[in-house]
Amino acid sequence: MNTTLRSGTAEAVISTLGAELVSFKRLDTDNEYIWSGDAEYWTGCSPVLFPIIGAARNGEIRTGGKAYTIGNHGFARRSEFTLVEATDTHAVFSLSQNEQTLASYPYQFKLFLTYILTGSTLEISYRVENTDEQQIFFQLGTHPAFNCPVDGQGAITDYYLEFSEQENLERLFLSDAGLVISGKSEPVLKGERILPLSHEMFFDGALVFRNVKSERIALRSKLTAKSVIVTFKGFPDLGLWQPKNAPFVCIEPWQGIADGDTFDGELQDKQGVIGLAPGTTFASSLTIEFN
């Protein structure tokens, strides 16, 4: 089931499957900013990643001395959320533990996604509540795919990412199994804010960065003033991804990254994992704005 939010400027459509943003467009031009989910390249649009990001080594997490099979990016993106409340410009979706989630993640929790549309700005708030009697551990990430070119004009090489801060970013590489390759990295930005885009930069898979200083990244073009600005809080890590020659770019603020190819620890030992005491809450946010 889809829920539609409308302002005088924009329209956002969210599916209860994964509480996923499946459309965000400008009303006066009908310009769509979110990838359609066409299976030719990728069936996703903007999934939430929970309770892990990327791949778990051997396809499993271990906690409390037991192993649990779990898929890449966790189960939230494939789960049916409950629409808790909705108005013309506001919607709240929730997911709690159930028989299926407990089979791969043995914790009780509540995950809320709140969407608020104001003009051309869509704010997505993420909230995780620990409803268990023990400490829970998880990673949380975003995965929005933005059409590029933004307006259908030009080529990807006409576009670039503009970081709000000068960055020194070292790229980590992923194996075919989606694991971080030990000992392999490459400098991408050295005290710079501008990252030019190309299809070729994604031929070795996603670009993974840890400890990004910026909390705002803009997708801009040398040919047009149209742009998309992504602002985020509570997500210190970042993934950039595109399937080969796809007409979109994913800008993915994360809290945590995939397992390393030699990782042999428990869930609580994963990179960037969040530990949440009983009765407490973790909150973060992602805002998408077009000009």
C-alpha positions as CSV (number, residue, x, y, z in Angstrom):
1,M,0.0,0.0,0.0
2,N,1.3,3.5,-0.9
3,T,0.8,6.7,1.1
4,T,1.1,10.0,-0.8
5,L,2.2,13.3,0.7
6,R,1.7,16.6,-1.1
7,S,2.8,20.2,-0.6
8,G,2.3,23.0,-3.0
9,T,5.6,22.2,-4.5
10,A,6.3,18.5,-4.3
11,E,4.8,15.0,-4.0
12,A,6.3,12.1,-2.1
13,V,5.1,8.5,-2.2
14,I,6.0,5.9,0.4
15,S,5.2,2.2,0.4
16,T,4.4,0.2,3.5
17,L,6.8,-2.4,2.1
18,G,10.0,-1.3,3.8
19,A,8.5,2.1,4.6
20,E,10.4,2.9,1.4
21,L,10.3,6.2,-0.5
22,V,9.4,5.2,-4.0
23,S,8.8,8.7,-5.6
24,F,9.7,12.3,-4.9
25,K,8.9,14.7,-7.6
26,R,8.4,18.4,-8.4
27,L,4.8,19.1,-9.2
28,D,5.1,22.1,-11.6
29,T,7.5,20.2,-13.9
30,D,6.7,16.6,-12.9
31,N,10.4,16.0,-12.6
32,E,11.1,12.8,-10.7
33,Y,14.2,12.7,-8.4
34,I,14.0,9.1,-7.1
35,W,14.9,6.0,-9.2
36,S,11.9,4.1,-10.3
37,G,13.0,0.6,-9.2
38,D,13.2,-0.7,-12.7
39,A,14.6,-4.2,-12.5
40,E,16.9,-3.6,-15.5
41,Y,19.3,-2.0,-13.1
42,W,18.0,-2.3,-9.5
43,T,14.6,-3.0,-7.9
44,G,15.2,-0.6,-5.0
45,C,14.3,3.1,-4.7
46,S,15.3,4.2,-1.2
47,P,15.4,1.3,1.3
48,V,16.2,1.5,5.0
49,L,19.0,-0.8,6.1
50,F,18.4,-2.5,9.4
51,P,19.7,-4.2,11.6
52,I,22.9,-4.6,9.5
53,I,24.5,-2.7,6.7
54,G,25.9,-4.6,3.7
55,A,26.9,-8.2,4.0
56,A,27.5,-10.3,7.1
57,R,30.4,-12.7,6.7
58,N,29.1,-16.2,5.8
59,G,25.6,-14.6,5.7
60,E,25.1,-14.8,9.4
61,I,25.4,-12.8,12.6
62,R,26.4,-14.2,15.9
63,T,25.2,-13.1,19.3
64,G,24.8,-14.8,22.7
65,G,26.8,-17.8,21.4
66,K,24.3,-18.5,18.6
67,A,24.4,-17.9,14.8
68,Y,21.5,-16.4,12.8
69,T,21.2,-16.3,9.1
70,I,20.6,-12.8,7.7
71,G,20.5,-11.3,4.3
72,N,22.5,-8.3,3.0
73,H,21.3,-5.0,4.5
74,G,19.0,-6.8,6.9
75,F,15.3,-7.5,6.8
76,A,13.6,-4.1,7.2
77,R,13.6,-3.3,3.5
78,R,11.7,-6.5,2.8
79,S,9.3,-6.2,5.8
80,E,5.7,-4.8,5.8
81,F,5.5,-1.8,8.0
82,T,2.4,-0.5,9.8
83,L,1.1,3.0,8.9
84,V,0.7,4.5,12.3
85,E,-0.6,7.9,11.3
86,A,-0.8,10.1,8.2
87,T,-1.9,13.6,7.1
88,D,-1.4,15.4,3.7
89,T,2.2,16.2,4.6
90,H,3.2,13.8,7.4
91,A,3.3,10.0,7.8
92,V,4.7,7.6,10.4
93,F,5.5,3.9,9.8
94,S,6.6,1.3,12.3
95,L,8.1,-2.2,12.4
96,S,8.4,-4.4,15.5
97,Q,9.8,-7.9,16.0
98,N,7.8,-10.8,14.8
99,E,8.4,-14.5,14.1
100,Q,10.3,-13.8,10.9
101,T,12.6,-11.1,12.4
102,L,13.4,-13.1,15.5
103,A,14.6,-16.0,13.3
104,S,17.5,-13.8,12.1
105,Y,17.8,-11.1,14.8
106,P,16.9,-12.3,18.3
107,Y,15.9,-8.9,19.8
108,Q,12.7,-7.0,20.5
109,F,12.6,-3.5,19.1
110,K,10.5,-0.9,17.4
111,L,11.7,0.9,14.3
112,F,9.9,4.1,13.3
113,L,10.3,6.1,10.0
114,T,8.6,9.5,10.0
115,Y,8.2,11.5,6.7
116,I,7.5,15.2,6.8
117,L,7.1,17.1,3.5
118,T,7.5,20.9,3.6
119,G,7.7,22.7,0.3
120,S,10.5,21.0,-1.7
121,T,12.0,19.4,1.4
122,L,11.4,15.9,2.6
123,E,12.6,15.0,6.1
124,I,12.9,11.3,7.0
125,S,13.4,10.6,10.7
126,Y,14.6,7.2,12.0
127,R,14.0,6.0,15.5
128,V,14.9,2.7,17.1
129,E,13.4,1.8,20.5
130,N,14.8,-1.0,22.6
131,T,11.7,-2.8,23.9
132,D,13.8,-5.8,25.0
133,E,15.0,-6.6,28.5
134,Q,18.6,-6.7,27.4
135,Q,20.9,-4.5,25.4
136,I,20.4,-4.7,21.7
137,F,22.9,-4.1,18.9
138,F,22.3,-2.9,15.3
139,Q,23.5,-0.9,12.4
140,L,21.2,1.6,10.6
141,G,21.6,3.0,7.1
142,T,19.9,4.8,4.2
143,H,20.0,3.9,0.5
144,P,18.3,6.6,-1.6
145,A,18.9,6.4,-5.4
146,F,18.7,9.7,-7.3
147,N,18.1,9.9,-11.0
148,C,21.2,11.2,-12.7
149,P,21.0,13.2,-14.9
150,V,18.7,15.0,-12.5
151,D,16.6,16.5,-15.3
152,G,17.2,13.9,-18.0
153,Q,19.7,16.2,-19.7
154,G,23.4,15.7,-20.1
155,A,25.6,12.8,-19.0
156,I,26.8,11.6,-15.6
157,T,30.2,13.2,-16.3
158,D,28.4,16.6,-16.2
159,Y,27.6,15.9,-12.5
160,Y,29.5,16.0,-9.3
161,L,29.0,15.6,-5.5
162,E,29.7,18.7,-3.4
163,F,30.5,17.9,0.3
164,S,29.7,20.6,2.9
165,E,33.2,20.2,4.4
166,Q,36.7,19.7,3.1
167,E,37.2,15.9,3.2
168,N,40.1,13.5,3.3
169,L,38.3,10.3,2.2
170,E,39.9,6.9,1.8
171,R,37.8,4.5,-0.2
172,L,37.3,1.0,1.1
173,F,36.6,-1.8,-1.5
174,L,34.0,-4.6,-1.3
175,S,34.5,-8.1,-2.5
176,D,32.1,-10.0,-4.7
177,A,30.5,-11.3,-1.5
178,G,30.0,-7.7,-0.3
179,L,32.6,-7.8,2.4
180,V,35.2,-5.1,3.0
181,I,38.5,-6.3,1.5
182,S,41.3,-6.3,4.1
183,G,44.3,-4.1,3.3
184,K,42.8,-2.5,0.2
185,S,42.0,1.2,0.1
186,E,42.5,4.2,-2.1
187,P,42.5,8.0,-1.4
188,V,39.6,9.8,-3.2
189,L,39.5,13.3,-1.7
190,K,42.5,15.1,-0.2
191,G,41.2,18.2,1.6
192,E,38.6,18.7,-1.2
193,R,34.9,19.2,-1.4
194,I,34.1,18.2,-5.0
195,L,33.9,14.6,-6.3
196,P,33.3,14.4,-10.0
197,L,31.1,11.5,-11.1
198,S,31.5,8.9,-13.8
199,H,30.3,5.4,-14.6
200,E,33.8,4.1,-14.4
201,M,34.3,5.0,-10.8
202,F,31.7,2.4,-9.8
203,F,33.0,-0.4,-12.0
204,D,34.8,-1.9,-8.9
205,G,31.6,-1.7,-6.9
206,A,30.4,0.7,-4.1
207,L,32.7,3.4,-2.7
208,V,32.7,3.0,1.1
209,F,33.9,5.8,3.4
210,R,34.2,5.9,7.2
211,N,34.1,9.0,9.4
212,V,32.8,11.5,6.9
213,K,32.9,15.1,8.4
214,S,30.2,16.5,6.1
215,E,26.5,16.4,7.1
216,R,25.4,17.7,3.7
217,I,26.1,16.4,0.2
218,A,24.7,18.0,-3.0
219,L,24.3,16.3,-6.4
220,R,25.0,19.1,-8.8
221,S,25.6,19.6,-12.6
222,K,27.8,21.8,-14.6
223,L,25.0,22.3,-17.1
224,T,21.9,23.1,-15.0
225,A,21.0,24.8,-11.8
226,K,18.8,21.8,-10.8
227,S,20.2,19.9,-7.9
228,V,19.4,17.6,-5.0
229,I,20.7,18.2,-1.5
230,V,21.0,15.4,1.0
231,T,21.4,16.5,4.7
232,F,21.9,13.9,7.4
233,K,22.5,13.6,11.2
234,G,23.6,10.5,13.1
235,F,25.2,8.8,10.0
236,P,29.1,9.2,10.1
237,D,29.8,6.6,7.4
238,L,28.9,6.8,3.7
239,G,28.3,4.6,0.7
240,L,28.2,5.7,-2.9
241,W,26.9,3.2,-5.5
242,Q,25.6,2.7,-9.0
243,P,25.1,-0.6,-10.9
244,K,27.1,-0.6,-14.1
245,N,26.1,2.3,-16.4
246,A,22.8,2.9,-14.5
247,P,21.0,6.2,-14.8
248,F,21.1,7.0,-11.1
249,V,23.5,7.4,-8.2
250,C,23.0,6.2,-4.6
251,I,24.1,8.6,-1.8
252,E,23.9,6.4,1.3
253,P,24.7,7.9,4.8
254,W,25.2,5.0,7.2
255,Q,25.9,4.2,10.8
256,G,28.2,1.2,10.3
257,I,29.6,-0.7,7.3
258,A,29.7,-4.3,6.1
259,D,31.8,-7.0,7.7
260,G,35.4,-7.3,6.8
261,D,36.5,-10.4,4.9
262,T,38.3,-11.7,8.0
263,F,35.7,-10.7,10.6
264,D,35.0,-13.4,13.1
265,G,33.4,-11.4,16.0
266,E,29.8,-11.1,17.3
267,L,27.2,-8.6,16.3
268,Q,28.3,-6.2,19.0
269,D,31.8,-6.2,17.5
270,K,30.7,-5.0,14.0
271,Q,32.1,-1.7,12.7
272,G,29.9,1.2,13.7
273,V,27.4,-0.9,15.6
274,I,25.0,0.8,18.0
275,G,24.4,-0.6,21.5
276,L,21.1,0.4,23.0
277,A,20.1,-0.2,26.6
278,P,16.6,-1.4,27.5
279,G,14.0,1.4,27.4
280,T,16.3,3.8,25.4
281,T,16.1,5.2,21.9
282,F,18.4,6.0,19.0
283,A,17.4,8.7,16.5
284,S,18.9,10.0,13.2
285,S,17.6,11.8,10.2
286,L,18.0,12.3,6.4
287,T,16.6,15.3,4.5
288,I,16.2,15.4,0.7
289,E,15.6,18.8,-1.0
290,F,15.5,19.8,-4.6
291,N,16.0,23.4,-5.7
